């Protein structure tokens, strides 16, 4: 209960009488409401950073090290906008690959076909073992959320699996080839976080060897190292959408302001008039205070109660500004414009062309990452002794496909194949059939189970069978009508042989 005897709420009118300044009191109430709602929110920190510090990080990321990654990981869990944006880029990827053959010298034409076939099958088998079709989303999520993907390649006869590291304990040690990096594990940091015991045995052996040599970092061998960086034009980690975090916090602020405005609009102030006689209050505080407290106990929390000797009326605090902007929507639009992504992708497009052009632009970013993965596969194949011929080489090629252009891509490849272009393997890959599976299916269908498939017959219908007057055992097609049922028009057609296209004019 606010003390009414506070001097600043009392003023003297033109007649010299003391009156209660309700407008000033109303302003005081609104200020108190806003302060109570925001005193805690404005002091909130995120991963140890205040909102002002986050804005400084976005401007000067090189001074804050790997805590940027921690903040990005936290906001990914905290903000639906940030998570939805990263998942949008991650989930649109569709890794369908083929194996192209590039001629290096004319000597390829003199090579035995069997040797090329054997080398192709060996290359396709190894490419299938990498299993990147199932790992592409894990890789992309780390690239967009943390700027880099650090993984250890665990290879055995059964296949290849990947152990992904927390980027906080990894350091890029060198640039190997184009977009490909080699990295090392920070042993003290990994030990501080209690991660070493969770590493696979192979990695623990590398760490033990490095510690015996007096090293603080264990470098991952190149043939076991998967390290790709999204922003490969500077060495420090900086997630691609990090600048959006400050705008996301701004959205939260505007949401809080909108909520506060709604609370203020719903707030009402009940006034209880204290009886007076000859300008003097006839009741003491011992009677007034319990009465006001009882009134406050029975009213809603959004209703205030005051007792005053002056004549007042119940007050509402709703906004009188008819032109109030939707500041939340404005803040959301600013956030997406700042990172160069159409807001239409998340909350509906104003036009189909806008959405299509935005998706096409975003797909180009995915295709750029495809090229990085192709370079990494090419390096791994060379390290494993593939592509040793001087006359030709095999190329691991990821098709420029996403979930948005899948149908158009397949239709284009089918049209090319129908016109005689040598792209049957690309067409199979576009439909989700990798080269190794395509070879295996071809052998099974055309050699092993050929006799079985040859006995398969399509369902009979008027489209797959024909009727012939000279064939008594052909019952396909519509039955021939009796001569008595034939119309005059049909008789004329038969006499003129109108069904023969050469007789038509």
C-alpha positions as CSV (number, residue, x, y, z in Angstrom):
1,X,0.0,0.0,0.0
2,X,1.4,3.3,-1.1
3,X,1.4,6.1,1.5
4,X,-1.0,8.8,0.4
5,X,0.6,11.4,2.7
6,X,3.7,11.5,0.4
7,X,4.0,15.3,-0.3
8,X,4.7,15.0,-4.1
9,X,1.2,13.6,-4.6
10,X,-0.5,16.6,-3.0
11,X,-0.9,19.9,-4.8
12,X,-2.9,23.1,-4.2
13,X,-5.6,24.2,-6.6
14,X,-6.6,27.8,-7.5
15,X,-8.9,28.1,-4.5
16,X,-6.0,27.2,-2.1
17,X,-7.4,23.7,-1.4
18,X,-5.2,20.7,-1.2
19,X,-6.0,18.1,-3.8
20,X,-4.6,14.7,-4.8
21,X,-2.6,14.8,-8.1
22,X,-3.9,11.7,-9.7
23,X,-1.9,12.1,-13.0
24,X,1.4,12.2,-11.1
25,X,0.3,9.2,-9.0
26,X,-0.6,7.3,-12.1
27,X,2.8,8.0,-13.6
28,X,4.4,6.7,-10.4
29,X,2.4,3.5,-10.5
30,X,3.4,2.7,-14.1
31,X,7.0,3.3,-13.3
32,X,6.9,1.0,-10.3
33,X,5.2,-1.7,-12.4
34,X,7.8,-1.5,-15.1
35,X,10.7,-1.5,-12.6
36,X,9.4,-4.6,-10.8
37,X,9.0,-6.5,-14.1
38,X,12.5,-5.6,-15.5
39,X,14.8,-5.3,-12.6
40,X,15.6,-9.0,-12.8
41,X,15.6,-9.3,-16.6
42,X,18.1,-6.5,-17.3
43,X,20.6,-8.1,-14.8
44,X,20.4,-11.5,-16.5
45,X,23.6,-13.0,-18.0
46,X,24.1,-15.6,-20.6
47,X,27.1,-18.0,-20.1
48,X,28.7,-15.3,-18.0
49,X,28.1,-12.5,-20.5
50,X,25.8,-9.5,-20.1
51,X,23.8,-8.2,-23.0
52,X,26.3,-5.3,-23.5
53,X,29.2,-7.8,-23.6
54,X,27.5,-9.9,-26.2
55,X,27.2,-6.9,-28.4
56,X,30.9,-6.2,-28.0
57,X,31.7,-9.8,-28.8
58,X,29.8,-9.6,-32.1
59,X,31.8,-6.5,-33.0
60,X,35.3,-7.9,-31.9
61,X,35.1,-11.7,-31.8
62,X,38.8,-12.2,-32.1
63,X,39.3,-11.0,-28.5
64,X,37.0,-13.5,-26.8
65,X,38.4,-16.9,-27.8
66,X,36.3,-20.0,-27.6
67,X,33.7,-18.6,-25.2
68,X,32.0,-17.5,-28.4
69,X,31.4,-21.2,-29.1
70,X,30.0,-21.7,-25.7
71,X,27.5,-18.9,-26.1
72,X,26.5,-20.1,-29.5
73,X,25.8,-23.6,-28.1
74,X,23.8,-22.1,-25.2
75,X,21.7,-19.9,-27.5
76,X,21.0,-22.9,-29.8
77,X,19.3,-24.6,-26.8
78,X,17.7,-21.4,-25.5
79,X,16.4,-19.6,-28.6
80,X,13.8,-21.1,-31.0
81,X,14.9,-18.6,-33.7
82,X,18.6,-19.6,-33.6
83,X,17.8,-23.3,-33.4
84,X,15.3,-23.1,-36.2
85,X,17.7,-21.3,-38.5
86,X,20.6,-23.7,-37.9
87,X,18.3,-26.7,-38.3
88,X,16.9,-25.2,-41.6
89,X,20.3,-25.2,-43.2
90,X,21.3,-28.5,-41.7
91,X,18.2,-30.5,-42.6
92,X,18.0,-29.4,-46.2
93,X,21.2,-31.2,-47.1
94,X,20.8,-34.5,-49.1
95,X,24.2,-36.1,-49.7
96,X,23.8,-38.3,-52.8
97,X,27.2,-38.9,-54.4
98,X,28.5,-40.4,-57.6
99,X,31.9,-41.3,-58.9
100,X,33.1,-39.6,-62.0
101,X,36.1,-40.7,-64.1
102,X,38.5,-38.1,-65.4
103,X,40.9,-38.8,-68.2
104,X,44.4,-37.6,-67.5
105,X,46.3,-39.0,-70.5
106,X,45.3,-40.8,-73.7
107,X,46.9,-44.0,-72.2
108,X,43.6,-44.6,-70.5
109,X,42.3,-45.9,-73.8
110,X,45.0,-48.6,-73.9
111,X,44.3,-49.8,-70.3
112,X,42.6,-53.1,-69.9
113,X,38.9,-52.7,-69.2
114,X,39.1,-55.2,-66.4
115,X,41.8,-53.1,-64.6
116,X,39.6,-50.0,-64.7
117,X,36.6,-51.9,-63.6
118,X,38.5,-53.4,-60.6
119,X,39.8,-50.0,-59.6
120,X,36.4,-48.4,-59.9
121,X,34.8,-51.1,-57.7
122,X,37.6,-50.7,-55.1
123,X,37.2,-46.9,-55.1
124,X,33.4,-47.2,-54.8
125,X,33.6,-49.7,-52.0
126,X,35.9,-47.4,-50.0
127,X,33.7,-44.4,-50.7
128,X,30.7,-46.3,-49.3
129,X,32.6,-47.1,-46.1
130,X,32.9,-43.4,-45.2
131,X,29.2,-43.4,-44.7
132,X,28.9,-39.6,-45.1
133,X,25.3,-39.9,-46.3
134,X,24.3,-40.6,-42.6
135,X,26.8,-38.1,-41.1
136,X,26.2,-35.0,-43.2
137,X,23.7,-33.6,-40.7
138,X,26.1,-34.1,-37.8
139,X,28.8,-32.3,-39.7
140,X,26.6,-29.4,-40.9
141,X,25.1,-28.8,-37.5
142,X,28.6,-28.3,-36.0
143,X,29.7,-26.0,-38.9
144,X,26.7,-23.7,-38.4
145,X,26.6,-23.8,-34.7
146,X,30.3,-23.8,-33.9
147,X,32.1,-22.8,-37.2
148,X,34.2,-26.0,-37.3
149,X,33.7,-29.8,-37.2
150,X,36.4,-31.8,-35.3
151,X,36.1,-35.6,-35.6
152,X,38.2,-38.7,-35.3
153,X,37.9,-41.4,-38.0
154,X,37.5,-44.8,-36.5
155,X,38.0,-47.3,-39.3
156,X,37.8,-51.1,-39.3
157,X,36.9,-53.9,-41.7
158,X,33.2,-53.4,-41.1
159,X,33.2,-49.7,-41.9
160,X,34.0,-46.2,-40.6
161,X,32.5,-44.3,-37.7
162,X,33.2,-40.8,-36.3
163,X,33.9,-39.5,-32.8
164,X,33.1,-35.8,-32.6
165,X,35.0,-33.6,-30.2
166,X,33.9,-30.6,-28.3
167,X,35.6,-27.6,-30.2
168,X,36.6,-26.2,-26.8
169,X,39.4,-28.8,-26.4
170,X,40.6,-28.7,-30.1
171,X,43.0,-26.5,-31.9
172,X,43.6,-26.2,-35.6
173,X,47.3,-27.0,-36.1
174,X,47.7,-26.5,-39.9
175,X,46.0,-26.0,-43.2
176,X,46.6,-29.2,-45.3
177,X,44.9,-28.8,-48.6
178,X,42.4,-26.1,-49.7
179,X,39.6,-26.3,-47.1
180,X,41.1,-29.2,-45.1
181,X,42.7,-28.7,-41.7
182,X,44.6,-30.9,-39.2
183,X,43.9,-30.4,-35.5
184,X,45.2,-31.3,-32.1
185,X,43.6,-32.0,-28.8
186,X,44.4,-29.7,-25.9
187,X,45.3,-32.3,-23.2
188,X,45.1,-30.1,-20.1
189,X,41.7,-28.7,-21.2
190,X,40.4,-32.2,-22.0
191,X,41.6,-33.4,-18.6
192,X,40.0,-30.4,-16.8
193,X,36.6,-31.2,-18.4
194,X,37.0,-34.9,-17.6
195,X,36.7,-35.9,-21.2
196,X,39.8,-38.1,-21.7
197,X,38.2,-41.1,-20.0
198,X,35.4,-40.8,-22.5
199,X,37.6,-40.9,-25.6
200,X,38.0,-44.1,-27.6
201,X,41.0,-46.2,-26.9
202,X,42.9,-45.1,-30.0
203,X,42.6,-41.4,-29.0
204,X,43.7,-42.2,-25.4
205,X,46.8,-43.9,-26.8
206,X,47.7,-40.8,-28.8
207,X,47.3,-38.7,-25.7
208,X,49.5,-41.1,-23.7
209,X,52.2,-40.9,-26.4
210,X,52.1,-37.1,-26.5
211,X,52.3,-36.8,-22.7
212,X,55.3,-39.2,-22.6
213,X,57.0,-36.9,-25.2
214,X,56.3,-33.9,-22.9
215,X,53.7,-32.4,-25.2
216,X,50.5,-30.6,-24.1
217,X,48.7,-31.3,-27.4
218,X,48.1,-34.5,-29.1
219,X,47.9,-34.1,-32.9
220,X,45.5,-36.3,-34.8
221,X,47.1,-38.1,-37.8
222,X,45.9,-36.8,-41.1
223,X,44.3,-40.1,-42.2
224,X,42.2,-40.1,-39.0
225,X,41.4,-36.4,-39.0
226,X,38.1,-34.8,-40.1
227,X,38.4,-31.1,-39.7
228,X,36.3,-28.7,-41.8
229,X,35.8,-25.0,-41.0
230,X,32.9,-23.0,-42.3
231,X,34.7,-19.6,-42.2
232,X,38.0,-20.6,-43.7
233,X,39.2,-17.0,-44.2
234,X,40.3,-16.5,-40.6
235,X,41.8,-18.8,-38.0
236,X,39.6,-18.2,-34.9
237,X,36.2,-19.8,-34.4
238,X,33.2,-17.6,-35.3
239,X,29.8,-19.3,-35.9
240,X,28.2,-18.0,-39.1
241,X,25.0,-16.7,-37.5
242,X,26.7,-15.4,-34.3
243,X,25.8,-11.8,-35.0
244,X,22.2,-12.8,-34.8
245,X,22.5,-13.5,-31.1
246,X,22.4,-9.8,-30.1
247,X,19.3,-9.4,-32.2
248,X,17.7,-12.4,-30.6
249,X,18.2,-10.8,-27.2
250,X,16.6,-7.6,-28.6
251,X,13.6,-9.7,-29.6
252,X,13.3,-10.9,-26.0
253,X,13.5,-7.4,-24.7
254,X,10.7,-6.3,-27.0
255,X,8.6,-9.3,-26.0
256,X,9.1,-8.3,-22.4
257,X,8.1,-4.8,-23.2
258,X,5.0,-6.0,-25.0
259,X,4.1,-8.2,-22.0
260,X,4.7,-5.3,-19.6
261,X,2.4,-3.1,-21.8
262,X,-0.3,-5.7,-21.6
263,X,0.0,-6.0,-17.9
264,X,-0.1,-2.2,-17.5
265,X,-3.2,-2.0,-19.8
266,X,-4.9,-4.5,-17.6
267,X,-4.0,-2.8,-14.4
268,X,-6.7,-0.9,-12.5
269,X,-6.6,1.3,-9.4
270,X,-9.5,1.3,-6.9
271,X,-9.8,4.3,-4.7
272,X,-11.5,4.2,-1.2
273,X,-12.5,7.6,0.0
274,X,-11.7,8.3,3.7
275,X,-14.5,10.3,5.4
276,X,-13.6,13.8,6.6
277,X,-15.3,16.6,8.6
278,X,-14.3,20.2,8.2
279,X,-11.3,19.1,6.2
280,X,-10.1,16.7,8.9
281,X,-9.9,12.9,8.6
282,X,-12.4,11.3,11.1
283,X,-10.7,7.8,11.1
284,X,-7.3,6.9,12.4
285,X,-4.7,4.6,10.8
286,X,-5.8,1.7,13.1
287,X,-9.2,1.6,11.2
288,X,-8.1,2.6,7.7
289,X,-5.1,0.2,7.3
290,X,-7.0,-3.1,8.1
291,X,-9.8,-2.1,5.8
292,X,-7.5,-1.4,2.9
293,X,-5.6,-4.7,3.5
294,X,-8.8,-6.7,3.5
295,X,-9.8,-5.1,0.2
296,X,-6.4,-6.0,-1.3
297,X,-6.8,-9.6,-0.2
298,X,-10.0,-10.1,-2.2
299,X,-9.1,-8.2,-5.5
300,X,-7.0,-9.6,-8.3
301,X,-3.3,-9.1,-8.4
302,X,-3.6,-6.7,-11.3
303,X,-5.8,-4.3,-9.3
304,X,-4.4,-1.8,-6.8
305,X,-6.2,-0.3,-3.8
306,X,-5.5,3.2,-2.3
307,X,-7.3,5.1,0.5
308,X,-7.4,8.9,0.2
309,X,-9.5,11.7,1.7
310,X,-9.8,13.3,-1.8
311,X,-12.5,12.6,-4.3
312,X,-11.1,10.3,-7.0
313,X,-12.3,7.7,-9.4
314,X,-11.3,4.2,-10.4
315,X,-8.4,4.6,-12.9
316,X,-7.3,2.4,-15.9
317,X,-3.8,2.4,-17.3
318,X,-4.5,1.3,-20.9
319,X,-2.5,2.9,-23.7
320,X,-4.2,5.7,-25.6
321,X,-1.8,5.6,-28.5
322,X,-3.7,4.1,-31.5
323,X,-0.5,4.0,-33.6
324,X,1.5,1.6,-31.4
325,X,3.9,-0.4,-33.6
326,X,4.3,-4.1,-33.4
327,X,7.9,-3.8,-32.1
328,X,8.3,-7.6,-31.7
329,X,7.6,-8.2,-35.4
330,X,10.0,-5.4,-36.3
331,X,12.7,-6.9,-34.2
332,X,12.3,-10.4,-35.8
333,X,12.6,-8.9,-39.2
334,X,15.7,-7.0,-38.3
335,X,17.3,-10.2,-36.9
336,X,16.8,-12.2,-40.1
337,X,17.8,-9.3,-42.4
338,X,21.1,-8.9,-40.4
339,X,22.1,-12.5,-41.2
340,X,20.9,-12.3,-44.8
341,X,18.2,-14.9,-44.5
342,X,14.6,-14.4,-45.5
343,X,12.1,-14.2,-42.6
344,X,9.7,-15.9,-44.9
345,X,11.4,-19.2,-44.3
346,X,10.4,-19.2,-40.7
347,X,7.1,-17.4,-40.5
348,X,5.5,-17.5,-43.9
349,X,6.3,-15.8,-47.2
350,X,4.6,-12.8,-48.7
351,X,5.1,-14.3,-52.2
352,X,6.1,-17.7,-53.7
353,X,8.9,-16.1,-55.8
354,X,10.5,-14.5,-52.7
355,X,10.6,-17.8,-50.9
356,X,12.0,-19.7,-54.0
357,X,14.8,-17.2,-54.5
358,X,15.7,-17.3,-50.9
359,X,15.9,-21.1,-50.8
360,X,18.0,-21.1,-54.0
361,X,20.4,-18.6,-52.4
362,X,20.7,-20.7,-49.2
363,X,21.2,-23.9,-51.2
364,X,24.4,-22.3,-52.7
365,X,25.8,-22.2,-49.1
366,X,25.1,-25.9,-48.7
367,X,26.8,-26.7,-52.1
368,X,29.9,-24.8,-50.9
369,X,30.2,-27.2,-48.0
370,X,29.7,-30.2,-50.3
371,X,32.9,-29.0,-52.1
372,X,34.8,-29.0,-48.8
373,X,33.7,-32.6,-48.1
374,X,34.7,-33.6,-51.6
375,X,38.2,-32.2,-51.0
376,X,38.4,-34.1,-47.7
377,X,37.4,-37.4,-49.4
378,X,39.9,-36.9,-52.2
379,X,42.6,-36.4,-49.6
380,X,41.6,-39.5,-47.7
381,X,41.5,-41.6,-50.9
382,X,45.0,-40.5,-51.9
383,X,46.3,-41.2,-48.4
384,X,44.9,-44.8,-48.7
385,X,46.5,-45.5,-52.0
386,X,43.6,-44.9,-54.4
387,X,43.9,-43.0,-57.7
388,X,47.5,-44.3,-58.3
389,X,47.1,-44.4,-62.1
390,X,48.7,-41.7,-64.2
391,X,46.2,-42.1,-67.0
392,X,42.9,-41.5,-65.2
393,X,41.5,-40.8,-61.8
394,X,38.2,-41.2,-60.0
395,X,36.4,-38.3,-58.5
396,X,34.0,-38.4,-55.5
397,X,31.3,-36.0,-56.6
398,X,28.4,-34.9,-54.3
399,X,25.3,-33.9,-56.4
400,X,24.0,-30.4,-55.9
401,X,20.8,-31.6,-54.3
402,X,18.8,-30.5,-51.4
403,X,15.3,-31.5,-50.2
404,X,14.0,-28.5,-52.1
405,X,15.3,-29.2,-55.6
406,X,15.3,-33.0,-55.5
407,X,12.4,-33.5,-58.0
408,X,13.7,-31.0,-60.4
409,X,17.2,-32.4,-60.3
410,X,16.0,-36.0,-60.9
411,X,13.9,-34.8,-63.8
412,X,16.8,-33.0,-65.4
413,X,19.1,-36.1,-65.1
414,X,16.4,-38.3,-66.5
415,X,16.0,-36.0,-69.5
416,X,19.8,-36.1,-70.1
417,X,19.9,-39.9,-69.9
418,X,17.0,-40.1,-72.4
419,X,19.0,-38.1,-74.8
420,X,22.0,-40.5,-74.7
421,X,24.3,-38.7,-72.3
422,X,26.5,-41.0,-70.1
423,X,24.9,-40.1,-66.8
424,X,23.2,-43.3,-65.8
425,X,25.2,-43.5,-62.6
426,X,24.3,-39.9,-61.7
427,X,20.6,-40.7,-62.3
428,X,20.9,-43.7,-60.0
429,X,22.7,-41.5,-57.4
430,X,20.1,-38.8,-57.6
431,X,17.5,-41.5,-56.6
432,X,19.5,-42.4,-53.6
433,X,21.5,-45.3,-55.0
434,X,25.2,-44.9,-54.4
435,X,27.7,-46.4,-56.9
436,X,28.6,-49.4,-54.7
437,X,24.9,-50.2,-54.3
438,X,24.2,-49.6,-58.0
439,X,27.0,-52.1,-58.9
440,X,25.7,-54.7,-56.4
441,X,22.1,-54.4,-57.5
442,X,23.1,-54.7,-61.2
443,X,24.9,-57.9,-60.5
444,X,22.1,-59.4,-58.5
445,X,19.3,-58.4,-61.0
446,X,21.2,-59.1,-64.3
447,X,23.2,-62.1,-63.3
448,X,22.2,-63.9,-60.1
449,X,18.4,-63.5,-60.2
450,X,18.0,-62.8,-63.9
451,X,16.0,-66.0,-64.5
452,X,13.6,-65.0,-61.8
453,X,13.1,-61.4,-63.0
454,X,12.6,-62.6,-66.6
455,X,9.6,-64.5,-65.5
456,X,7.9,-61.5,-64.1
457,X,4.9,-60.3,-66.2
458,X,3.1,-57.0,-66.0
459,X,-0.6,-57.0,-65.1
460,X,-2.7,-57.5,-68.3
461,X,-4.9,-54.6,-69.5
462,X,-6.0,-53.0,-72.7
463,X,-2.8,-51.0,-72.6
464,X,-0.4,-54.0,-72.4
465,X,-2.2,-56.5,-74.6
466,X,-3.8,-56.4,-78.1
467,X,-6.6,-58.3,-79.8
468,X,-6.2,-60.0,-83.2
469,X,-8.8,-61.7,-85.4
470,X,-6.2,-64.3,-86.6
471,X,-5.2,-65.3,-83.1
472,X,-7.7,-67.5,-81.3
473,X,-5.7,-67.7,-78.0
474,X,-5.4,-63.9,-77.6
475,X,-8.2,-62.7,-75.4
476,X,-6.8,-59.2,-74.6
477,X,-8.6,-56.0,-75.4
478,X,-12.3,-55.3,-75.8
479,X,-14.4,-58.1,-77.3
480,X,-15.4,-57.7,-81.0
481,X,-19.0,-56.8,-81.5
482,X,-21.4,-59.0,-83.5
483,X,-22.3,-57.7,-87.0
484,X,-25.9,-57.2,-85.9
485,X,-24.7,-54.8,-83.2
486,X,-22.5,-52.7,-85.5
487,X,-23.8,-49.2,-86.2
488,X,-23.9,-47.7,-89.7
489,X,-21.0,-45.4,-88.8
490,X,-18.8,-48.3,-87.9
491,X,-19.7,-50.1,-91.1
492,X,-18.6,-47.1,-93.1
493,X,-15.3,-46.9,-91.1
494,X,-14.6,-50.6,-91.8
495,X,-15.3,-50.2,-95.6
496,X,-13.1,-47.1,-95.8
497,X,-10.4,-48.5,-93.5
498,X,-10.6,-45.2,-91.6
499,X,-8.4,-46.6,-88.7
500,X,-5.5,-46.7,-91.1
501,X,-3.7,-43.4,-90.7
502,X,-2.7,-43.4,-94.4
503,X,-6.3,-43.2,-95.4
504,X,-7.0,-40.1,-93.3
505,X,-7.0,-36.7,-94.8
